[in-house]
Amino acid sequence: MLEFWSNWYETVVSVEVLAAIIVFVVVGTGIIMLAEGRRR
């Protein structure tokens, strides 16, 4: 049971990290697009 809990916890952490990276990339892209749009 302890091993299952550890694996589940690691999976949740990796999913959260992946989600954070995706959000960061999307937000960064949006900021860059806004900056590019304001330059023109």
C-alpha positions in Angstrom: 0.0 0.0 0.0 2.8 2.4 0.8 4.4 1.8 -2.6 1.1 2.5 -4.3 0.7 5.7 -2.4 4.3 6.8 -3.3 3.7 6.1 -7.0 0.4 7.9 -7.0 1.9 10.9 -5.2 4.8 11.0 -7.8 2.3 10.8 -10.6 0.2 13.7 -9.2 3.4 15.8 -8.7 4.6 15.2 -12.3 1.1 16.0 -13.6 1.1 19.3 -11.6 4.5 20.2 -12.9 3.5 19.4 -16.5 0.3 21.6 -16.0 2.4 24.4 -14.6 4.8 24.3 -17.5 1.9 24.4 -20.0 0.3 27.3 -18.2 3.7 29.1 -18.1 4.3 28.6 -21.8 0.7 29.7 -22.7 0.9 32.9 -20.6 4.4 33.7 -21.9 3.2 33.3 -25.5 0.3 35.5 -24.8 2.5 38.2 -23.3 4.9 38.0 -26.2 2.0 38.3 -28.7 0.6 41.3 -26.8 4.0 43.0 -26.8 4.4 42.3 -30.5 0.9 43.7 -31.2 1.7 46.9 -29.3 4.9 47.5 -31.1 3.1 47.7 -34.5 
